[in-house]
Amino acid sequence: MTKTVLAAIAVAALTPLSAAYAEDLNFRLVNDSSSALVGFNVSPTSAQFWEENLLAGDRIAPGYEADITIADGLTTCTYDIRGTFADEAEAEDFGLNLCELGEYVFTD
């Protein structure tokens, strides 16, 4: 069974036009851990703080997956991610090229 969650990051201001146009980033998020994923944050590597929780009150149970869309209007491909689990564990990964990433898997 597949659980699909579509998440997007809202952009508060228009970004100036440039030679590189922003495109939505799409990838599959897989929870192969033993605990439900209750939080998922994605921030550009250049950001100092984590962006909002893309699961927004939802969860991804162990063995399930979700399709994630990041529509933040940025032209960057490099992001940091953080997963928060029901058992209060956290996992972070830094400097991921989400333009080339087709899937990200959380494991124990």
C-alpha positions as CSV (number, residue, x, y, z in Angstrom):
1,M,0.0,0.0,0.0
2,T,1.2,3.5,-0.8
3,K,0.3,6.6,1.2
4,T,0.7,9.8,-0.8
5,V,1.2,13.1,0.8
6,L,1.6,16.2,-1.4
7,A,3.5,18.9,0.4
8,A,4.6,22.3,-0.8
9,I,6.5,25.2,0.7
10,A,4.8,28.5,0.2
11,V,6.8,31.5,-1.0
12,A,6.2,34.8,0.7
13,A,7.7,37.0,-2.0
14,L,8.3,36.8,-5.7
15,T,11.8,36.0,-6.7
16,P,13.5,38.0,-9.4
17,L,13.7,36.4,-12.9
18,S,17.0,35.0,-13.8
19,A,18.6,32.7,-16.4
20,A,17.8,29.7,-14.2
21,Y,14.1,29.2,-13.7
22,A,12.7,27.6,-10.5
23,E,11.1,24.2,-10.9
24,D,9.3,22.0,-8.4
25,L,11.4,19.3,-6.9
26,N,9.7,15.9,-6.7
27,F,10.9,12.8,-4.9
28,R,9.6,9.8,-3.0
29,L,10.0,9.7,0.8
30,V,10.2,6.1,2.2
31,N,9.9,5.2,5.9
32,D,11.7,1.9,6.3
33,S,12.2,2.6,10.0
34,S,10.4,0.9,12.9
35,S,8.6,4.1,14.0
36,A,6.1,6.4,12.3
37,L,7.6,9.5,10.7
38,V,5.6,12.4,12.2
39,G,7.7,15.4,11.0
40,F,9.7,16.1,7.8
41,N,11.5,19.4,7.3
42,V,13.4,20.4,4.2
43,S,15.5,23.6,4.1
44,P,17.9,25.0,1.5
45,T,21.5,24.3,2.7
46,S,22.0,28.1,2.9
47,A,19.2,28.5,5.5
48,Q,20.0,28.9,9.2
49,F,16.8,27.4,10.4
50,W,14.5,24.5,9.5
51,E,11.5,25.3,7.3
52,E,8.0,24.2,8.3
53,N,7.0,20.5,8.8
54,L,5.9,19.3,5.4
55,L,3.7,16.5,6.9
56,A,1.6,19.2,8.7
57,G,0.0,16.9,11.3
58,D,0.1,13.8,9.0
59,R,2.4,10.8,9.5
60,I,4.0,8.1,7.4
61,A,3.8,4.7,9.1
62,P,6.7,2.2,9.0
63,G,6.8,0.5,5.6
64,Y,4.9,3.3,3.8
65,E,6.0,6.1,1.5
66,A,4.9,9.5,0.3
67,D,5.5,11.6,-2.8
68,I,6.9,14.9,-1.9
69,T,6.9,18.1,-3.9
70,I,8.9,21.1,-2.9
71,A,7.6,24.2,-4.7
72,D,9.5,27.0,-2.9
73,G,10.3,29.0,-6.0
74,L,14.1,28.6,-5.5
75,T,16.6,27.7,-8.2
76,T,18.8,25.7,-5.8
77,C,19.0,21.9,-5.8
78,T,20.9,21.5,-2.5
79,Y,18.8,21.0,0.6
80,D,19.1,19.7,4.2
81,I,16.4,17.3,5.5
82,R,15.3,16.3,9.0
83,G,12.9,13.5,10.0
84,T,11.2,13.3,13.4
85,F,9.7,10.1,14.5
86,A,6.9,9.1,16.9
87,D,9.5,7.5,19.3
88,E,11.1,11.0,19.5
89,A,14.2,10.0,17.5
90,E,15.4,12.4,14.8
91,A,17.5,11.9,11.7
92,E,19.2,14.6,9.7
93,D,21.0,14.6,6.4
94,F,22.8,17.6,4.8
95,G,23.8,18.8,1.4
96,L,21.5,16.6,-0.6
97,N,21.0,17.3,-4.3
98,L,17.2,17.0,-4.6
99,C,17.2,17.7,-8.3
100,E,19.0,14.3,-8.8
101,L,17.4,12.4,-5.9
102,G,14.5,10.2,-6.9
103,E,14.0,8.7,-3.5
104,Y,15.1,9.2,0.1
105,V,14.8,6.3,2.6
106,F,14.7,6.6,6.4
107,T,15.9,3.4,8.1
108,D,16.8,2.4,11.7
